[in-house]
Amino acid sequence: MNTPAGRRVLAELVNEFAAVRLSLDVNGNGPRLLVEDLESGEQVFLCPLELASFTLATPEDRDEWLRVGNYRGERGGTEQP
């Protein structure tokens, strides 16, 4: 794996549901956490404000974030009558 300058891999987290790589990126205006989905290649940069917001989320909020594997498409409020 070739890591760009200004980025340091912190961990790869893998279980039966998902695989992600976490990196610290300091190329922007401030440090950000880069989260990469190792299966799809999708990625997101999260700033400290966004990360702190996770700590305030309810369990229901976190349930709505699940969009991978068996959880894709199983959202409340999308049922047809």
mmCIF file of the N, C-alpha and C atoms, coordinates in Angstrom:
data_MODEL
# 
_entry.id   MODEL 
# 
loop_
_atom_site.group_PDB 
_atom_site.id 
_atom_site.type_symbol 
_atom_site.label_atom_id 
_atom_site.label_alt_id 
_atom_site.label_comp_id 
_atom_site.label_asym_id 
_atom_site.label_entity_id 
_atom_site.label_seq_id 
_atom_site.pdbx_PDB_ins_code 
_atom_site.Cartn_x 
_atom_site.Cartn_y 
_atom_site.Cartn_z 
_atom_site.occupancy 
_atom_site.B_iso_or_equiv 
_atom_site.pdbx_formal_charge 
_atom_site.auth_seq_id 
_atom_site.auth_comp_id 
_atom_site.auth_asym_id 
_atom_site.auth_atom_id 
_atom_site.pdbx_PDB_model_num 
ATOM 1   N N  . MET A 1 1  ? 0.849   -1.183  0.000  1.00 0.00 ? 1  MET A N  1 
ATOM 2   C CA . MET A 1 1  ? 0.000   0.000   0.000  1.00 0.00 ? 1  MET A CA 1 
ATOM 3   C C  . MET A 1 1  ? 0.886   1.234   0.000  1.00 0.00 ? 1  MET A C  1 
ATOM 4   N N  . ASN A 1 2  ? 0.617   2.158   -0.903 1.00 0.00 ? 2  ASN A N  1 
ATOM 5   C CA . ASN A 1 2  ? 1.374   3.395   -1.017 1.00 0.00 ? 2  ASN A CA 1 
ATOM 6   C C  . ASN A 1 2  ? 0.591   4.512   -0.336 1.00 0.00 ? 2  ASN A C  1 
ATOM 7   N N  . THR A 1 3  ? 1.114   5.041   0.775  1.00 0.00 ? 3  THR A N  1 
ATOM 8   C CA . THR A 1 3  ? 0.417   6.078   1.537  1.00 0.00 ? 3  THR A CA 1 
ATOM 9   C C  . THR A 1 3  ? 0.937   7.448   1.125  1.00 0.00 ? 3  THR A C  1 
ATOM 10  N N  . PRO A 1 4  ? 0.055   8.379   0.735  1.00 0.00 ? 4  PRO A N  1 
ATOM 11  C CA . PRO A 1 4  ? 0.484   9.723   0.346  1.00 0.00 ? 4  PRO A CA 1 
ATOM 12  C C  . PRO A 1 4  ? 1.129   10.473  1.510  1.00 0.00 ? 4  PRO A C  1 
ATOM 13  N N  . ALA A 1 5  ? 1.978   11.449  1.179  1.00 0.00 ? 5  ALA A N  1 
ATOM 14  C CA . ALA A 1 5  ? 2.575   12.306  2.208  1.00 0.00 ? 5  ALA A CA 1 
ATOM 15  C C  . ALA A 1 5  ? 1.464   13.025  2.953  1.00 0.00 ? 5  ALA A C  1 
ATOM 16  N N  . GLY A 1 6  ? 1.645   13.218  4.244  1.00 0.00 ? 6  GLY A N  1 
ATOM 17  C CA . GLY A 1 6  ? 0.628   13.891  5.040  1.00 0.00 ? 6  GLY A CA 1 
ATOM 18  C C  . GLY A 1 6  ? -0.482  12.983  5.510  1.00 0.00 ? 6  GLY A C  1 
ATOM 19  N N  . ARG A 1 7  ? -0.313  11.685  5.307  1.00 0.00 ? 7  ARG A N  1 
ATOM 20  C CA . ARG A 1 7  ? -1.332  10.719  5.722  1.00 0.00 ? 7  ARG A CA 1 
ATOM 21  C C  . ARG A 1 7  ? -0.640  9.533   6.394  1.00 0.00 ? 7  ARG A C  1 
ATOM 22  N N  . ARG A 1 8  ? -1.191  9.114   7.531  1.00 0.00 ? 8  ARG A N  1 
ATOM 23  C CA . ARG A 1 8  ? -0.620  7.981   8.271  1.00 0.00 ? 8  ARG A CA 1 
ATOM 24  C C  . ARG A 1 8  ? -1.725  6.986   8.586  1.00 0.00 ? 8  ARG A C  1 
ATOM 25  N N  . VAL A 1 9  ? -1.541  5.750   8.168  1.00 0.00 ? 9  VAL A N  1 
ATOM 26  C CA . VAL A 1 9  ? -2.518  4.698   8.457  1.00 0.00 ? 9  VAL A CA 1 
ATOM 27  C C  . VAL A 1 9  ? -2.473  4.397   9.948  1.00 0.00 ? 9  VAL A C  1 
ATOM 28  N N  . LEU A 1 10 ? -3.653  4.408   10.577 1.00 0.00 ? 10 LEU A N  1 
ATOM 29  C CA . LEU A 1 10 ? -3.763  4.141   12.005 1.00 0.00 ? 10 LEU A CA 1 
ATOM 30  C C  . LEU A 1 10 ? -4.176  2.706   12.283 1.00 0.00 ? 10 LEU A C  1 
ATOM 31  N N  . ALA A 1 11 ? -5.119  2.188   11.496 1.00 0.00 ? 11 ALA A N  1 
ATOM 32  C CA . ALA A 1 11 ? -5.619  0.834   11.750 1.00 0.00 ? 11 ALA A CA 1 
ATOM 33  C C  . ALA A 1 11 ? -6.459  0.366   10.577 1.00 0.00 ? 11 ALA A C  1 
ATOM 34  N N  . GLU A 1 12 ? -6.568  -0.948  10.458 1.00 0.00 ? 12 GLU A N  1 
ATOM 35  C CA . GLU A 1 12 ? -7.557  -1.578  9.586  1.00 0.00 ? 12 GLU A CA 1 
ATOM 36  C C  . GLU A 1 12 ? -8.452  -2.401  10.491 1.00 0.00 ? 12 GLU A C  1 
ATOM 37  N N  . LEU A 1 13 ? -9.744  -2.139  10.424 1.00 0.00 ? 13 LEU A N  1 
ATOM 38  C CA . LEU A 1 13 ? -10.725 -2.837  11.247 1.00 0.00 ? 13 LEU A CA 1 
ATOM 39  C C  . LEU A 1 13 ? -11.571 -3.715  10.338 1.00 0.00 ? 13 LEU A C  1 
ATOM 40  N N  . VAL A 1 14 ? -11.610 -5.008  10.642 1.00 0.00 ? 14 VAL A N  1 
ATOM 41  C CA . VAL A 1 14 ? -12.302 -5.970  9.789  1.00 0.00 ? 14 VAL A CA 1 
ATOM 42  C C  . VAL A 1 14 ? -13.111 -6.916  10.664 1.00 0.00 ? 14 VAL A C  1 
ATOM 43  N N  . ASN A 1 15 ? -14.365 -7.143  10.266 1.00 0.00 ? 15 ASN A N  1 
ATOM 44  C CA . ASN A 1 15 ? -15.161 -8.209  10.875 1.00 0.00 ? 15 ASN A CA 1 
ATOM 45  C C  . ASN A 1 15 ? -16.008 -8.843  9.781  1.00 0.00 ? 15 ASN A C  1 
ATOM 46  N N  . GLU A 1 16 ? -16.976 -9.656  10.157 1.00 0.00 ? 16 GLU A N  1 
ATOM 47  C CA . GLU A 1 16 ? -17.771 -10.358 9.148  1.00 0.00 ? 16 GLU A CA 1 
ATOM 48  C C  . GLU A 1 16 ? -18.723 -9.443  8.382  1.00 0.00 ? 16 GLU A C  1 
ATOM 49  N N  . PHE A 1 17 ? -18.884 -8.193  8.830  1.00 0.00 ? 17 PHE A N  1 
ATOM 50  C CA . PHE A 1 17 ? -19.828 -7.273  8.197  1.00 0.00 ? 17 PHE A CA 1 
ATOM 51  C C  . PHE A 1 17 ? -19.171 -6.195  7.340  1.00 0.00 ? 17 PHE A C  1 
ATOM 52  N N  . ALA A 1 18 ? -17.951 -5.793  7.673  1.00 0.00 ? 18 ALA A N  1 
ATOM 53  C CA . ALA A 1 18 ? -17.318 -4.679  6.966  1.00 0.00 ? 18 ALA A CA 1 
ATOM 54  C C  . ALA A 1 18 ? -15.809 -4.706  7.183  1.00 0.00 ? 18 ALA A C  1 
ATOM 55  N N  . ALA A 1 19 ? -15.113 -3.957  6.330  1.00 0.00 ? 19 ALA A N  1 
ATOM 56  C CA . ALA A 1 19 ? -13.666 -3.790  6.448  1.00 0.00 ? 19 ALA A CA 1 
ATOM 57  C C  . ALA A 1 19 ? -13.345 -2.336  6.129  1.00 0.00 ? 19 ALA A C  1 
ATOM 58  N N  . VAL A 1 20 ? -12.704 -1.647  7.071  1.00 0.00 ? 20 VAL A N  1 
ATOM 59  C CA . VAL A 1 20 ? -12.361 -0.240  6.871  1.00 0.00 ? 20 VAL A CA 1 
ATOM 60  C C  . VAL A 1 20 ? -10.918 0.017   7.273  1.00 0.00 ? 20 VAL A C  1 
ATOM 61  N N  . ARG A 1 21 ? -10.333 1.040   6.647  1.00 0.00 ? 21 ARG A N  1 
ATOM 62  C CA . ARG A 1 21 ? -9.005  1.523   7.015  1.00 0.00 ? 21 ARG A CA 1 
ATOM 63  C C  . ARG A 1 21 ? -9.174  2.930   7.581  1.00 0.00 ? 21 ARG A C  1 
ATOM 64  N N  . LEU A 1 22 ? -8.524  3.195   8.705  1.00 0.00 ? 22 LEU A N  1 
ATOM 65  C CA . LEU A 1 22 ? -8.541  4.512   9.332  1.00 0.00 ? 22 LEU A CA 1 
ATOM 66  C C  . LEU A 1 22 ? -7.163  5.137   9.183  1.00 0.00 ? 22 LEU A C  1 
ATOM 67  N N  . SER A 1 23 ? -7.143  6.384   8.688  1.00 0.00 ? 23 SER A N  1 
ATOM 68  C CA . SER A 1 23 ? -5.880  7.101   8.525  1.00 0.00 ? 23 SER A CA 1 
ATOM 69  C C  . SER A 1 23 ? -6.024  8.509   9.069  1.00 0.00 ? 23 SER A C  1 
ATOM 70  N N  . LEU A 1 24 ? -4.912  9.055   9.560  1.00 0.00 ? 24 LEU A N  1 
ATOM 71  C CA . LEU A 1 24 ? -4.862  10.453  9.964  1.00 0.00 ? 24 LEU A CA 1 
ATOM 72  C C  . LEU A 1 24 ? -4.349  11.243  8.780  1.00 0.00 ? 24 LEU A C  1 
ATOM 73  N N  . ASP A 1 25 ? -5.119  12.238  8.343  1.00 0.00 ? 25 ASP A N  1 
ATOM 74  C CA . ASP A 1 25 ? -4.752  13.073  7.203  1.00 0.00 ? 25 ASP A CA 1 
ATOM 75  C C  . ASP A 1 25 ? -4.528  14.495  7.698  1.00 0.00 ? 25 ASP A C  1 
ATOM 76  N N  . VAL A 1 26 ? -3.362  15.059  7.393  1.00 0.00 ? 26 VAL A N  1 
ATOM 77  C CA . VAL A 1 26 ? -3.047  16.432  7.818  1.00 0.00 ? 26 VAL A CA 1 
ATOM 78  C C  . VAL A 1 26 ? -2.812  17.345  6.616  1.00 0.00 ? 26 VAL A C  1 
ATOM 79  N N  . ASN A 1 27 ? -3.324  16.974  5.448  1.00 0.00 ? 27 ASN A N  1 
ATOM 80  C CA . ASN A 1 27 ? -3.127  17.768  4.238  1.00 0.00 ? 27 ASN A CA 1 
ATOM 81  C C  . ASN A 1 27 ? -4.077  18.949  4.120  1.00 0.00 ? 27 ASN A C  1 
ATOM 82  N N  . GLY A 1 28 ? -5.198  18.931  4.803  1.00 0.00 ? 28 GLY A N  1 
ATOM 83  C CA . GLY A 1 28 ? -6.179  20.012  4.695  1.00 0.00 ? 28 GLY A CA 1 
ATOM 84  C C  . GLY A 1 28 ? -5.866  21.153  5.649  1.00 0.00 ? 28 GLY A C  1 
ATOM 85  N N  . ASN A 1 29 ? -6.903  21.899  6.025  1.00 0.00 ? 29 ASN A N  1 
ATOM 86  C CA . ASN A 1 29 ? -6.743  23.025  6.946  1.00 0.00 ? 29 ASN A CA 1 
ATOM 87  C C  . ASN A 1 29 ? -6.499  22.587  8.378  1.00 0.00 ? 29 ASN A C  1 
ATOM 88  N N  . GLY A 1 30 ? -6.747  21.339  8.671  1.00 0.00 ? 30 GLY A N  1 
ATOM 89  C CA . GLY A 1 30 ? -6.532  20.784  10.005 1.00 0.00 ? 30 GLY A CA 1 
ATOM 90  C C  . GLY A 1 30 ? -6.567  19.279  9.911  1.00 0.00 ? 30 GLY A C  1 
ATOM 91  N N  . PRO A 1 31 ? -6.221  18.590  10.980 1.00 0.00 ? 31 PRO A N  1 
ATOM 92  C CA . PRO A 1 31 ? -6.214  17.130  10.934 1.00 0.00 ? 31 PRO A CA 1 
ATOM 93  C C  . PRO A 1 31 ? -7.624  16.569  10.752 1.00 0.00 ? 31 PRO A C  1 
ATOM 94  N N  . ARG A 1 32 ? -7.698  15.507  9.964  1.00 0.00 ? 32 ARG A N  1 
ATOM 95  C CA . ARG A 1 32 ? -8.973  14.828  9.726  1.00 0.00 ? 32 ARG A CA 1 
ATOM 96  C C  . ARG A 1 32 ? -8.740  13.332  9.764  1.00 0.00 ? 32 ARG A C  1 
ATOM 97  N N  . LEU A 1 33 ? -9.792  12.607  10.088 1.00 0.00 ? 33 LEU A N  1 
ATOM 98  C CA . LEU A 1 33 ? -9.752  11.151  10.043 1.00 0.00 ? 33 LEU A CA 1 
ATOM 99  C C  . LEU A 1 33 ? -10.296 10.722  8.687  1.00 0.00 ? 33 LEU A C  1 
ATOM 100 N N  . LEU A 1 34 ? -9.531  9.925   7.977  1.00 0.00 ? 34 LEU A N  1 
ATOM 101 C CA . LEU A 1 34 ? -9.979  9.362   6.705  1.00 0.00 ? 34 LEU A CA 1 
ATOM 102 C C  . LEU A 1 34 ? -10.465 7.945   6.979  1.00 0.00 ? 34 LEU A C  1 
ATOM 103 N N  . VAL A 1 35 ? -11.708 7.669   6.603  1.00 0.00 ? 35 VAL A N  1 
ATOM 104 C CA . VAL A 1 35 ? -12.280 6.334   6.748  1.00 0.00 ? 35 VAL A CA 1 
ATOM 105 C C  . VAL A 1 35 ? -12.522 5.796   5.341  1.00 0.00 ? 35 VAL A C  1 
ATOM 106 N N  . GLU A 1 36 ? -11.893 4.669   5.022  1.00 0.00 ? 36 GLU A N  1 
ATOM 107 C CA . GLU A 1 36 ? -12.019 4.066   3.698  1.00 0.00 ? 36 GLU A CA 1 
ATOM 108 C C  . GLU A 1 36 ? -12.682 2.697   3.816  1.00 0.00 ? 36 GLU A C  1 
ATOM 109 N N  . ASP A 1 37 ? -13.718 2.463   3.038  1.00 0.00 ? 37 ASP A N  1 
ATOM 110 C CA . ASP A 1 37 ? -14.352 1.148   2.962  1.00 0.00 ? 37 ASP A CA 1 
ATOM 111 C C  . ASP A 1 37 ? -13.483 0.291   2.042  1.00 0.00 ? 37 ASP A C  1 
ATOM 112 N N  . LEU A 1 38 ? -12.895 -0.754  2.575  1.00 0.00 ? 38 LEU A N  1 
ATOM 113 C CA . LEU A 1 38 ? -11.965 -1.575  1.802  1.00 0.00 ? 38 LEU A CA 1 
ATOM 114 C C  . LEU A 1 38 ? -12.661 -2.426  0.755  1.00 0.00 ? 38 LEU A C  1 
ATOM 115 N N  . GLU A 1 39 ? -13.957 -2.624  0.866  1.00 0.00 ? 39 GLU A N  1 
ATOM 116 C CA . GLU A 1 39 ? -14.686 -3.431  -0.113 1.00 0.00 ? 39 GLU A CA 1 
ATOM 117 C C  . GLU A 1 39 ? -15.164 -2.595  -1.296 1.00 0.00 ? 39 GLU A C  1 
ATOM 118 N N  . SER A 1 40 ? -15.703 -1.409  -1.035 1.00 0.00 ? 40 SER A N  1 
ATOM 119 C CA . SER A 1 40 ? -16.256 -0.583  -2.116 1.00 0.00 ? 40 SER A CA 1 
ATOM 120 C C  . SER A 1 40 ? -15.282 0.477   -2.621 1.00 0.00 ? 40 SER A C  1 
ATOM 121 N N  . GLY A 1 41 ? -14.279 0.831   -1.798 1.00 0.00 ? 41 GLY A N  1 
ATOM 122 C CA . GLY A 1 41 ? -13.371 1.909   -2.164 1.00 0.00 ? 41 GLY A CA 1 
ATOM 123 C C  . GLY A 1 41 ? -13.888 3.288   -1.794 1.00 0.00 ? 41 GLY A C  1 
ATOM 124 N N  . GLU A 1 42 ? -15.126 3.375   -1.308 1.00 0.00 ? 42 GLU A N  1 
ATOM 125 C CA . GLU A 1 42 ? -15.681 4.665   -0.883 1.00 0.00 ? 42 GLU A CA 1 
ATOM 126 C C  . GLU A 1 42 ? -14.889 5.186   0.308  1.00 0.00 ? 42 GLU A C  1 
ATOM 127 N N  . GLN A 1 43 ? -14.839 6.518   0.451  1.00 0.00 ? 43 GLN A N  1 
ATOM 128 C CA . GLN A 1 43 ? -14.103 7.107   1.560  1.00 0.00 ? 43 GLN A CA 1 
ATOM 129 C C  . GLN A 1 43 ? -14.754 8.399   2.015  1.00 0.00 ? 43 GLN A C  1 
ATOM 130 N N  . VAL A 1 44 ? -14.442 8.779   3.259  1.00 0.00 ? 44 VAL A N  1 
ATOM 131 C CA . VAL A 1 44 ? -14.949 10.024  3.817  1.00 0.00 ? 44 VAL A CA 1 
ATOM 132 C C  . VAL A 1 44 ? -13.892 10.590  4.756  1.00 0.00 ? 44 VAL A C  1 
ATOM 133 N N  . PHE A 1 45 ? -13.719 11.923  4.714  1.00 0.00 ? 45 PHE A N  1 
ATOM 134 C CA . PHE A 1 45 ? -12.855 12.628  5.646  1.00 0.00 ? 45 PHE A CA 1 
ATOM 135 C C  . PHE A 1 45 ? -13.738 13.222  6.735  1.00 0.00 ? 45 PHE A C  1 
ATOM 136 N N  . LEU A 1 46 ? -13.383 13.011  7.992  1.00 0.00 ? 46 LEU A N  1 
ATOM 137 C CA . LEU A 1 46 ? -14.163 13.517  9.121  1.00 0.00 ? 46 LEU A CA 1 
ATOM 138 C C  . LEU A 1 46 ? -13.302 14.449  9.961  1.00 0.00 ? 46 LEU A C  1 
ATOM 139 N N  . CYS A 1 47 ? -13.812 15.665  10.194 1.00 0.00 ? 47 CYS A N  1 
ATOM 140 C CA . CYS A 1 47 ? -13.100 16.644  11.018 1.00 0.00 ? 47 CYS A CA 1 
ATOM 141 C C  . CYS A 1 47 ? -13.438 16.407  12.493 1.00 0.00 ? 47 CYS A C  1 
ATOM 142 N N  . PRO A 1 48 ? -12.707 17.043  13.412 1.00 0.00 ? 48 PRO A N  1 
ATOM 143 C CA . PRO A 1 48 ? -13.003 16.861  14.837 1.00 0.00 ? 48 PRO A CA 1 
ATOM 144 C C  . PRO A 1 48 ? -14.451 17.183  15.205 1.00 0.00 ? 48 PRO A C  1 
ATOM 145 N N  . LEU A 1 49 ? -15.053 18.190  14.587 1.00 0.00 ? 49 LEU A N  1 
ATOM 146 C CA . LEU A 1 49 ? -16.448 18.529  14.879 1.00 0.00 ? 49 LEU A CA 1 
ATOM 147 C C  . LEU A 1 49 ? -17.377 17.375  14.508 1.00 0.00 ? 49 LEU A C  1 
ATOM 148 N N  . GLU A 1 50 ? -17.172 16.802  13.334 1.00 0.00 ? 50 GLU A N  1 
ATOM 149 C CA . GLU A 1 50 ? -18.006 15.673  12.911 1.00 0.00 ? 50 GLU A CA 1 
ATOM 150 C C  . GLU A 1 50 ? -17.800 14.466  13.821 1.00 0.00 ? 50 GLU A C  1 
ATOM 151 N N  . LEU A 1 51 ? -16.570 14.213  14.220 1.00 0.00 ? 51 LEU A N  1 
ATOM 152 C CA . LEU A 1 51 ? -16.298 13.087  15.119 1.00 0.00 ? 51 LEU A CA 1 
ATOM 153 C C  . LEU A 1 51 ? -16.930 13.301  16.484 1.00 0.00 ? 51 LEU A C  1 
ATOM 154 N N  . ALA A 1 52 ? -16.858 14.520  17.011 1.00 0.00 ? 52 ALA A N  1 
ATOM 155 C CA . ALA A 1 52 ? -17.479 14.813  18.305 1.00 0.00 ? 52 ALA A CA 1 
ATOM 156 C C  . ALA A 1 52 ? -18.986 14.627  18.227 1.00 0.00 ? 52 ALA A C  1 
ATOM 157 N N  . SER A 1 53 ? -19.579 14.927  17.077 1.00 0.00 ? 53 SER A N  1 
ATOM 158 C CA . SER A 1 53 ? -21.024 14.763  16.908 1.00 0.00 ? 53 SER A CA 1 
ATOM 159 C C  . SER A 1 53 ? -21.446 13.306  17.048 1.00 0.00 ? 53 SER A C  1 
ATOM 160 N N  . PHE A 1 54 ? -20.577 12.378  16.674 1.00 0.00 ? 54 PHE A N  1 
ATOM 161 C CA . PHE A 1 54 ? -20.897 10.956  16.846 1.00 0.00 ? 54 PHE A CA 1 
ATOM 162 C C  . PHE A 1 54 ? -21.183 10.619  18.300 1.00 0.00 ? 54 PHE A C  1 
ATOM 163 N N  . THR A 1 55 ? -20.484 11.274  19.216 1.00 0.00 ? 55 THR A N  1 
ATOM 164 C CA . THR A 1 55 ? -20.658 10.953  20.636 1.00 0.00 ? 55 THR A CA 1 
ATOM 165 C C  . THR A 1 55 ? -22.020 11.384  21.157 1.00 0.00 ? 55 THR A C  1 
ATOM 166 N N  . LEU A 1 56 ? -22.693 12.284  20.451 1.00 0.00 ? 56 LEU A N  1 
ATOM 167 C CA . LEU A 1 56 ? -24.007 12.778  20.864 1.00 0.00 ? 56 LEU A CA 1 
ATOM 168 C C  . LEU A 1 56 ? -25.155 12.039  20.187 1.00 0.00 ? 56 LEU A C  1 
ATOM 169 N N  . ALA A 1 57 ? -24.827 11.160  19.264 1.00 0.00 ? 57 ALA A N  1 
ATOM 170 C CA . ALA A 1 57 ? -25.859 10.441  18.514 1.00 0.00 ? 57 ALA A CA 1 
ATOM 171 C C  . ALA A 1 57 ? -26.554 9.412   19.398 1.00 0.00 ? 57 ALA A C  1 
ATOM 172 N N  . THR A 1 58 ? -27.840 9.248   19.161 1.00 0.00 ? 58 THR A N  1 
ATOM 173 C CA . THR A 1 58 ? -28.617 8.234   19.877 1.00 0.00 ? 58 THR A CA 1 
ATOM 174 C C  . THR A 1 58 ? -28.421 6.875   19.193 1.00 0.00 ? 58 THR A C  1 
ATOM 175 N N  . PRO A 1 59 ? -28.782 5.798   19.865 1.00 0.00 ? 59 PRO A N  1 
ATOM 176 C CA . PRO A 1 59 ? -28.731 4.488   19.202 1.00 0.00 ? 59 PRO A CA 1 
ATOM 177 C C  . PRO A 1 59 ? -29.586 4.453   17.930 1.00 0.00 ? 59 PRO A C  1 
ATOM 178 N N  . GLU A 1 60 ? -30.708 5.154   17.937 1.00 0.00 ? 60 GLU A N  1 
ATOM 179 C CA . GLU A 1 60 ? -31.563 5.206   16.742 1.00 0.00 ? 60 GLU A CA 1 
ATOM 180 C C  . GLU A 1 60 ? -30.850 5.926   15.600 1.00 0.00 ? 60 GLU A C  1 
ATOM 181 N N  . ASP A 1 61 ? -30.134 7.018   15.922 1.00 0.00 ? 61 ASP A N  1 
ATOM 182 C CA . ASP A 1 61 ? -29.349 7.711   14.897 1.00 0.00 ? 61 ASP A CA 1 
ATOM 183 C C  . ASP A 1 61 ? -28.344 6.751   14.265 1.00 0.00 ? 61 ASP A C  1 
ATOM 184 N N  . ARG A 1 62 ? -27.630 6.012   15.103 1.00 0.00 ? 62 ARG A N  1 
ATOM 185 C CA . ARG A 1 62 ? -26.597 5.098   14.604 1.00 0.00 ? 62 ARG A CA 1 
ATOM 186 C C  . ARG A 1 62 ? -27.203 3.973   13.771 1.00 0.00 ? 62 ARG A C  1 
ATOM 187 N N  . ASP A 1 63 ? -28.385 3.492   14.143 1.00 0.00 ? 63 ASP A N  1 
ATOM 188 C CA . ASP A 1 63 ? -29.054 2.466   13.334 1.00 0.00 ? 63 ASP A CA 1 
ATOM 189 C C  . ASP A 1 63 ? -29.315 2.964   11.922 1.00 0.00 ? 63 ASP A C  1 
ATOM 190 N N  . GLU A 1 64 ? -29.675 4.224   11.781 1.00 0.00 ? 64 GLU A N  1 
ATOM 191 C CA . GLU A 1 64 ? -29.970 4.797   10.464 1.00 0.00 ? 64 GLU A CA 1 
ATOM 192 C C  . GLU A 1 64 ? -28.723 4.944   9.597  1.00 0.00 ? 64 GLU A C  1 
ATOM 193 N N  . TRP A 1 65 ? -27.545 4.913   10.198 1.00 0.00 ? 65 TRP A N  1 
ATOM 194 C CA . TRP A 1 65 ? -26.298 5.050   9.435  1.00 0.00 ? 65 TRP A CA 1 
ATOM 195 C C  . TRP A 1 65 ? -25.893 3.761   8.746  1.00 0.00 ? 65 TRP A C  1 
ATOM 196 N N  . LEU A 1 66 ? -26.442 2.619   9.153  1.00 0.00 ? 66 LEU A N  1 
ATOM 197 C CA . LEU A 1 66 ? -26.024 1.338   8.590  1.00 0.00 ? 66 LEU A CA 1 
ATOM 198 C C  . LEU A 1 66 ? -26.483 1.229   7.140  1.00 0.00 ? 66 LEU A C  1 
ATOM 199 N N  . ARG A 1 67 ? -25.521 1.089   6.237  1.00 0.00 ? 67 ARG A N  1 
ATOM 200 C CA . ARG A 1 67 ? -25.836 1.047   4.811  1.00 0.00 ? 67 ARG A CA 1 
ATOM 201 C C  . ARG A 1 67 ? -25.011 -0.008  4.070  1.00 0.00 ? 67 ARG A C  1 
ATOM 202 N N  . VAL A 1 68 ? -24.479 -0.995  4.786  1.00 0.00 ? 68 VAL A N  1 
ATOM 203 C CA . VAL A 1 68 ? -23.622 -1.983  4.136  1.00 0.00 ? 68 VAL A CA 1 
ATOM 204 C C  . VAL A 1 68 ? -24.152 -3.393  4.359  1.00 0.00 ? 68 VAL A C  1 
ATOM 205 N N  . GLY A 1 69 ? -23.711 -4.311  3.525  1.00 0.00 ? 69 GLY A N  1 
ATOM 206 C CA . GLY A 1 69 ? -24.041 -5.722  3.687  1.00 0.00 ? 69 GLY A CA 1 
ATOM 207 C C  . GLY A 1 69 ? -25.526 -5.976  3.814  1.00 0.00 ? 69 GLY A C  1 
ATOM 208 N N  . ASN A 1 70 ? -25.884 -6.801  4.792  1.00 0.00 ? 70 ASN A N  1 
ATOM 209 C CA . ASN A 1 70 ? -27.284 -7.167  5.016  1.00 0.00 ? 70 ASN A CA 1 
ATOM 210 C C  . ASN A 1 70 ? -28.138 -5.986  5.444  1.00 0.00 ? 70 ASN A C  1 
ATOM 211 N N  . TYR A 1 71 ? -27.521 -4.901  5.883  1.00 0.00 ? 71 TYR A N  1 
ATOM 212 C CA . TYR A 1 71 ? -28.266 -3.745  6.384  1.00 0.00 ? 71 TYR A CA 1 
ATOM 213 C C  . TYR A 1 71 ? -28.633 -2.752  5.283  1.00 0.00 ? 71 TYR A C  1 
ATOM 214 N N  . ARG A 1 72 ? -28.107 -2.929  4.097  1.00 0.00 ? 72 ARG A N  1 
ATOM 215 C CA . ARG A 1 72 ? -28.404 -2.010  2.997  1.00 0.00 ? 72 ARG A CA 1 
ATOM 216 C C  . ARG A 1 72 ? -29.869 -2.143  2.612  1.00 0.00 ? 72 ARG A C  1 
ATOM 217 N N  . GLY A 1 73 ? -30.588 -1.036  2.586  1.00 0.00 ? 73 GLY A N  1 
ATOM 218 C CA . GLY A 1 73 ? -31.975 -1.045  2.162  1.00 0.00 ? 73 GLY A CA 1 
ATOM 219 C C  . GLY A 1 73 ? -32.986 -1.382  3.232  1.00 0.00 ? 73 GLY A C  1 
ATOM 220 N N  . GLU A 1 74 ? -32.556 -1.756  4.423  1.00 0.00 ? 74 GLU A N  1 
ATOM 221 C CA . GLU A 1 74 ? -33.489 -2.089  5.507  1.00 0.00 ? 74 GLU A CA 1 
ATOM 222 C C  . GLU A 1 74 ? -33.702 -0.869  6.396  1.00 0.00 ? 74 GLU A C  1 
ATOM 223 N N  . ARG A 1 75 ? -34.358 0.143   5.892  1.00 0.00 ? 75 ARG A N  1 
ATOM 224 C CA . ARG A 1 75 ? -34.555 1.375   6.646  1.00 0.00 ? 75 ARG A CA 1 
ATOM 225 C C  . ARG A 1 75 ? -36.013 1.517   7.019  1.00 0.00 ? 75 ARG A C  1 
ATOM 226 N N  . GLY A 1 76 ? -36.248 2.030   8.202  1.00 0.00 ? 76 GLY A N  1 
ATOM 227 C CA . GLY A 1 76 ? -37.616 2.325   8.615  1.00 0.00 ? 76 GLY A CA 1 
ATOM 228 C C  . GLY A 1 76 ? -38.203 3.442   7.779  1.00 0.00 ? 76 GLY A C  1 
ATOM 229 N N  . GLY A 1 77 ? -39.507 3.427   7.614  1.00 0.00 ? 77 GLY A N  1 
ATOM 230 C CA . GLY A 1 77 ? -40.176 4.489   6.868  1.00 0.00 ? 77 GLY A CA 1 
ATOM 231 C C  . GLY A 1 77 ? -40.163 4.305   5.367  1.00 0.00 ? 77 GLY A C  1 
ATOM 232 N N  . THR A 1 78 ? -39.575 3.225   4.873  1.00 0.00 ? 78 THR A N  1 
ATOM 233 C CA . THR A 1 78 ? -39.533 3.010   3.427  1.00 0.00 ? 78 THR A CA 1 
ATOM 234 C C  . THR A 1 78 ? -40.493 1.917   2.988  1.00 0.00 ? 78 THR A C  1 
ATOM 235 N N  . GLU A 1 79 ? -41.291 1.401   3.921  1.00 0.00 ? 79 GLU A N  1 
ATOM 236 C CA . GLU A 1 79 ? -42.216 0.320   3.585  1.00 0.00 ? 79 GLU A CA 1 
ATOM 237 C C  . GLU A 1 79 ? -43.375 0.841   2.745  1.00 0.00 ? 79 GLU A C  1 
ATOM 238 N N  . GLN A 1 80 ? -43.819 0.016   1.810  1.00 0.00 ? 80 GLN A N  1 
ATOM 239 C CA . GLN A 1 80 ? -44.966 0.360   0.974  1.00 0.00 ? 80 GLN A CA 1 
ATOM 240 C C  . GLN A 1 80 ? -46.234 -0.146  1.648  1.00 0.00 ? 80 GLN A C  1 
ATOM 241 N N  . PRO A 1 81 ? -47.351 0.608   1.597  1.00 0.00 ? 81 PRO A N  1 
ATOM 242 C CA . PRO A 1 81 ? -48.612 0.154   2.211  1.00 0.00 ? 81 PRO A CA 1 
ATOM 243 C C  . PRO A 1 81 ? -49.203 -1.033  1.491  1.00 0.00 ? 81 PRO A C  1 
# 
